[in-house]
Amino acid sequence: MLLLFEKGMFVDRGLKAFLAVARGGSITAAAASINLAQSSVTKRIAALEVELGALLFYRDRRGMLLTEAGEVFLPRAERIEQEYQNGIEELAIIATAGMSRLVIGAGPVFHMNWVASLFDDLLTQYPTLKLELKTDNHQSMGKRLKKGELDVYLGILSDEELDDTINTLHVTQVEHGIVLRKDDPIAKSKVINPSTLLGYRWVSFTIDPVTEQRIEQYTLPKGSTESLIDVRTTSLASGVQLVKTGNFVMSAPLQLAEVFQKEGLVIRPVLHRMDLRDAGLHVRKSTLGAGVIKAVIRYFERLQNTTT
């Protein structure tokens, strides 16, 4: 196989073209994304199809659509791409002291409670380390971790996002509740039945389909296909300001109770309680040898010891 070395990662030429077309949906988009002429992309796809003995794309006016064979090949190609990346990371860790820049993604419980302390701890050990925090929590965090867009993710990953390339350290369990103004009569209850909140508008802090579905079970008429949520946001501050108007309620983790209390709000558990979900530290196994990654793991291991 012919290999290219680009941006720190070996990629087979045909494989690289295949992934670019599958992701871009057209030869034009693929060529632009990998800086090749359209004719070169077309030739590489054709050569790969000959090598594999299968047609990978349907070609029509709408663009390039994966065939059944292409659908089967796509996850394998993505895994090969990921393995190349993991291998380069492992070799880089052997050759160098570790990482000069660490990108951490964090769900709300982590970035509101522990990230500031974690960053202080890391910079004490590594004064020249550059840190970047991403709190735009959404369903693709696992993919971003695997692709190398994140070095660490602190939060909840679904079973579908976890595989043998990811190392996980369980840190806590997260349960969602409902945030209201402190002076709201409903806030006097120790637990809230969502069906009593008819007439309120709903804010969902972070995209959380599991919580939304559970709340909608109580609130919407049976069989309804409508969405309960009026506003979805990854900004806690925006959610808080909306709830303060008195017209909105918000779903959020119960572990943020102190944050809401400072804002004159309260959070209450839902009647029959929401599911407890495991949350923790997630890193690629290929980076476990890096000193900075080891330091992040040690920080949360110490946290576990102080809370047990």
C-alpha positions as CSV (number, residue, x, y, z in Angstrom):
1,M,0.0,0.0,0.0
2,L,1.1,3.5,-0.8
3,L,1.3,5.7,2.4
4,L,1.2,9.4,2.9
5,F,2.6,11.2,6.0
6,E,0.5,14.3,6.7
7,K,-0.3,16.2,9.9
8,G,1.4,13.5,12.0
9,M,-0.6,10.6,10.7
10,F,0.1,7.8,8.1
11,V,-2.9,7.3,5.9
12,D,-3.3,5.0,2.9
13,R,-4.0,7.1,-0.2
14,G,-7.0,5.2,-1.3
15,L,-8.3,5.0,2.3
16,K,-7.8,8.7,2.8
17,A,-9.8,9.5,-0.4
18,F,-12.5,7.0,0.6
19,L,-13.0,8.6,4.0
20,A,-13.0,12.1,2.5
21,V,-15.7,11.2,0.0
22,A,-17.8,9.3,2.6
23,R,-17.7,12.3,4.9
24,G,-18.1,15.0,2.3
25,G,-20.7,13.3,0.1
26,S,-19.0,14.4,-3.1
27,I,-15.8,14.3,-5.1
28,T,-15.7,18.1,-5.0
29,A,-16.0,18.3,-1.2
30,A,-13.5,15.5,-0.7
31,A,-10.9,17.1,-3.0
32,A,-11.1,20.4,-1.1
33,S,-10.8,18.7,2.3
34,I,-7.6,16.8,1.4
35,N,-6.2,19.3,-1.0
36,L,-6.2,17.1,-4.1
37,A,-7.5,17.6,-7.6
38,Q,-10.9,16.0,-8.2
39,S,-9.3,13.7,-10.9
40,S,-6.8,12.4,-8.3
41,V,-9.6,11.6,-5.8
42,T,-11.6,9.8,-8.5
43,K,-8.5,7.7,-9.5
44,R,-7.8,6.7,-5.9
45,I,-11.4,5.7,-5.3
46,A,-11.4,3.6,-8.5
47,A,-8.0,2.0,-7.6
48,L,-9.3,1.1,-4.1
49,E,-12.5,-0.4,-5.6
50,V,-10.4,-2.6,-7.9
51,E,-8.2,-3.6,-5.0
52,L,-11.2,-4.5,-2.8
53,G,-13.2,-6.0,-5.6
54,A,-16.3,-4.1,-4.7
55,L,-18.1,-0.9,-5.7
56,L,-18.0,1.5,-2.8
57,F,-20.1,4.4,-4.0
58,Y,-23.2,5.0,-6.2
59,R,-22.5,8.1,-8.4
60,D,-25.4,10.3,-9.3
61,R,-26.4,14.0,-9.5
62,R,-26.8,14.3,-5.8
63,G,-23.2,13.2,-5.2
64,M,-21.6,10.1,-3.9
65,L,-23.6,7.6,-1.9
66,L,-22.2,4.6,-0.1
67,T,-23.1,1.2,-1.5
68,E,-23.8,-1.7,0.8
69,A,-20.2,-2.6,0.5
70,G,-19.2,1.0,1.3
71,E,-21.3,1.0,4.4
72,V,-19.6,-2.2,5.6
73,F,-16.1,-0.9,4.8
74,L,-16.6,2.6,6.4
75,P,-16.3,1.6,10.1
76,R,-13.2,-0.5,9.2
77,A,-11.6,2.4,7.4
78,E,-12.3,4.7,10.4
79,R,-10.8,2.2,12.7
80,I,-7.6,1.9,10.6
81,E,-7.4,5.7,10.6
82,Q,-7.8,5.7,14.3
83,E,-5.2,3.0,14.8
84,Y,-2.6,5.0,12.8
85,Q,-3.3,8.0,15.0
86,N,-3.0,6.0,18.2
87,G,0.3,4.5,17.0
88,I,1.8,7.9,16.2
89,E,0.7,9.1,19.6
90,E,2.3,6.2,21.3
91,L,5.6,6.7,19.4
92,A,5.5,10.4,20.1
93,I,5.2,9.8,23.8
94,I,8.2,7.5,23.7
95,A,10.2,10.1,21.8
96,T,9.2,13.2,23.9
97,A,8.4,14.1,27.5
98,G,4.7,14.2,26.7
99,M,2.3,16.9,25.6
100,S,2.8,20.6,25.3
101,R,-0.9,21.3,24.9
102,L,-3.8,19.5,26.5
103,V,-7.4,19.8,25.2
104,I,-10.1,18.7,27.7
105,G,-13.8,18.4,27.1
106,A,-16.0,18.5,30.2
107,G,-19.6,18.0,31.0
108,P,-21.3,20.5,33.4
109,V,-20.7,18.6,36.7
110,F,-17.0,18.4,36.0
111,H,-16.3,21.9,34.6
112,M,-18.4,23.6,37.3
113,N,-16.9,21.6,40.2
114,W,-13.4,20.4,39.5
115,V,-11.8,21.8,36.3
116,A,-10.4,25.0,37.8
117,S,-8.7,23.0,40.6
118,L,-7.5,20.4,38.0
119,F,-5.9,23.1,35.8
120,D,-4.2,24.7,38.8
121,D,-2.8,21.3,39.8
122,L,-1.5,20.7,36.2
123,L,0.1,24.1,35.8
124,T,1.9,23.6,39.1
125,Q,3.4,20.4,37.7
126,Y,3.9,21.7,34.1
127,P,4.2,25.5,34.1
128,T,4.6,25.7,30.3
129,L,1.6,23.5,29.6
130,K,-1.1,25.1,27.4
131,L,-4.6,24.1,28.4
132,E,-7.8,24.3,26.4
133,L,-11.3,23.6,27.8
134,K,-14.3,22.7,25.7
135,T,-17.7,22.7,27.4
136,D,-19.9,22.5,24.4
137,N,-21.2,19.2,25.6
138,H,-23.0,17.1,23.0
139,Q,-23.4,13.6,21.7
140,S,-20.3,13.4,19.6
141,M,-17.8,13.9,22.5
142,G,-16.7,10.2,22.2
143,K,-16.0,10.6,18.5
144,R,-14.1,13.8,19.1
145,L,-11.9,12.0,21.7
146,K,-11.2,9.1,19.4
147,K,-10.4,11.4,16.5
148,G,-7.8,13.3,18.6
149,E,-9.8,16.5,18.8
150,L,-9.9,16.0,22.6
151,D,-7.2,14.5,24.8
152,V,-9.4,14.0,27.8
153,Y,-13.2,13.9,28.2
154,L,-14.7,14.4,31.6
155,G,-18.4,13.4,31.7
156,I,-20.8,10.8,30.5
157,L,-20.2,8.7,27.4
158,S,-22.8,6.2,26.1
159,D,-22.0,2.5,25.8
160,E,-21.9,3.0,22.0
161,E,-19.1,5.5,22.3
162,L,-16.9,3.3,24.5
163,D,-14.6,0.6,23.0
164,D,-11.2,-1.0,23.7
165,T,-9.4,2.1,22.6
166,I,-10.7,4.2,25.5
167,N,-9.6,4.0,29.1
168,T,-12.2,5.1,31.6
169,L,-12.0,6.0,35.3
170,H,-15.3,6.2,37.1
171,V,-15.6,9.4,39.2
172,T,-19.2,10.0,40.1
173,Q,-22.8,9.4,39.3
174,V,-25.0,12.1,37.8
175,E,-28.8,12.5,38.2
176,H,-30.8,15.2,36.6
177,G,-33.5,17.3,38.4
178,I,-35.5,20.4,37.6
179,V,-34.4,24.0,38.3
180,L,-37.0,26.6,39.4
181,R,-37.0,30.0,41.0
182,K,-36.8,29.8,44.8
183,D,-40.0,31.7,45.2
184,D,-42.0,29.4,42.9
185,P,-44.7,27.6,44.9
186,I,-43.8,24.3,43.2
187,A,-40.3,24.7,44.6
188,K,-41.6,24.0,48.1
189,S,-42.0,20.4,47.2
190,K,-39.1,18.1,48.0
191,V,-39.7,16.2,44.7
192,I,-41.4,17.5,41.5
193,N,-43.9,15.8,39.3
194,P,-43.2,17.3,35.9
195,S,-46.9,17.0,35.1
196,T,-47.5,20.0,37.5
197,L,-45.3,22.2,35.3
198,L,-47.8,22.6,32.4
199,G,-47.6,26.2,31.1
200,Y,-43.9,26.6,31.8
201,R,-41.3,26.7,29.0
202,W,-38.5,24.2,29.2
203,V,-34.7,24.8,28.9
204,S,-32.5,21.8,28.5
205,F,-28.9,22.5,29.7
206,T,-26.8,20.5,27.2
207,I,-28.3,18.1,24.7
208,D,-29.5,15.3,26.9
209,P,-32.0,13.0,25.1
210,V,-32.2,10.5,28.0
211,T,-33.4,13.2,30.5
212,E,-35.7,14.8,27.9
213,Q,-37.4,11.5,27.2
214,R,-37.9,10.8,30.9
215,I,-39.5,14.2,31.6
216,E,-41.6,14.0,28.5
217,Q,-43.0,10.7,29.7
218,Y,-44.6,12.5,32.6
219,T,-45.6,15.7,30.9
220,L,-46.7,15.2,27.3
221,P,-49.9,13.3,26.3
222,K,-49.3,9.6,25.6
223,G,-48.3,9.0,22.0
224,S,-47.3,12.7,21.4
225,T,-44.5,13.3,19.0
226,E,-43.9,16.9,20.0
227,S,-40.7,18.0,21.8
228,L,-41.1,19.4,25.3
229,I,-38.0,21.5,25.1
230,D,-38.3,25.1,24.0
231,V,-34.6,26.1,24.4
232,R,-31.5,23.9,24.3
233,T,-28.3,25.4,25.4
234,T,-24.7,24.5,26.4
235,S,-24.5,27.8,28.4
236,L,-25.4,27.4,32.0
237,A,-25.5,31.2,32.4
238,S,-28.1,31.5,29.7
239,G,-30.2,28.7,31.2
240,V,-30.0,30.4,34.6
241,Q,-31.1,33.8,33.3
242,L,-34.1,32.2,31.5
243,V,-35.3,30.4,34.7
244,K,-34.9,33.7,36.6
245,T,-37.6,35.2,34.5
246,G,-40.1,32.8,36.1
247,N,-41.4,31.6,32.8
248,F,-38.9,28.8,32.4
249,V,-37.8,25.6,34.2
250,M,-34.6,23.8,33.3
251,S,-33.3,20.2,33.5
252,A,-29.8,20.0,34.9
253,P,-27.6,17.8,37.2
254,L,-28.6,17.8,40.9
255,Q,-24.8,18.0,41.6
256,L,-25.0,21.7,40.6
257,A,-27.3,22.6,43.5
258,E,-24.8,25.1,45.1
259,V,-24.4,26.9,41.8
260,F,-28.1,27.4,41.5
261,Q,-28.5,28.4,45.1
262,K,-26.1,31.3,44.6
263,E,-28.4,32.5,41.8
264,G,-31.5,32.4,43.9
265,L,-32.7,29.2,42.3
266,V,-33.4,25.7,43.6
267,I,-33.1,22.3,42.0
268,R,-35.3,19.4,43.0
269,P,-35.3,15.7,42.0
270,V,-38.0,14.4,39.8
271,L,-40.8,12.2,41.1
272,H,-39.8,8.5,40.8
273,R,-36.2,9.9,40.3
274,M,-34.2,10.0,37.2
275,D,-31.7,7.3,36.3
276,L,-28.3,7.6,37.9
277,R,-25.6,7.6,35.1
278,D,-21.9,6.9,35.5
279,A,-19.6,9.8,34.7
280,G,-15.9,9.8,34.7
281,L,-12.5,10.4,33.0
282,H,-12.0,9.1,29.5
283,V,-8.7,9.1,27.6
284,R,-7.3,7.2,24.6
285,K,-5.2,4.2,25.7
286,S,-2.6,5.3,23.3
287,T,-1.9,8.4,25.4
288,L,-1.7,6.7,28.8
289,G,2.1,7.0,28.8
290,A,2.1,10.8,28.7
291,G,3.1,12.5,31.9
292,V,0.2,15.0,31.6
293,I,-2.4,12.3,31.2
294,K,-1.0,10.4,34.2
295,A,-1.3,13.7,36.2
296,V,-5.0,14.1,35.2
297,I,-5.7,10.5,36.3
298,R,-3.9,11.0,39.6
299,Y,-5.9,14.1,40.3
300,F,-9.2,12.2,40.0
301,E,-7.9,9.2,41.8
302,R,-7.2,11.5,44.8
303,L,-10.7,13.0,44.4
304,Q,-12.1,9.5,44.6
305,N,-10.1,8.8,47.8
306,T,-11.4,12.0,49.5
307,T,-15.1,11.3,48.6
308,T,-15.2,7.6,49.6
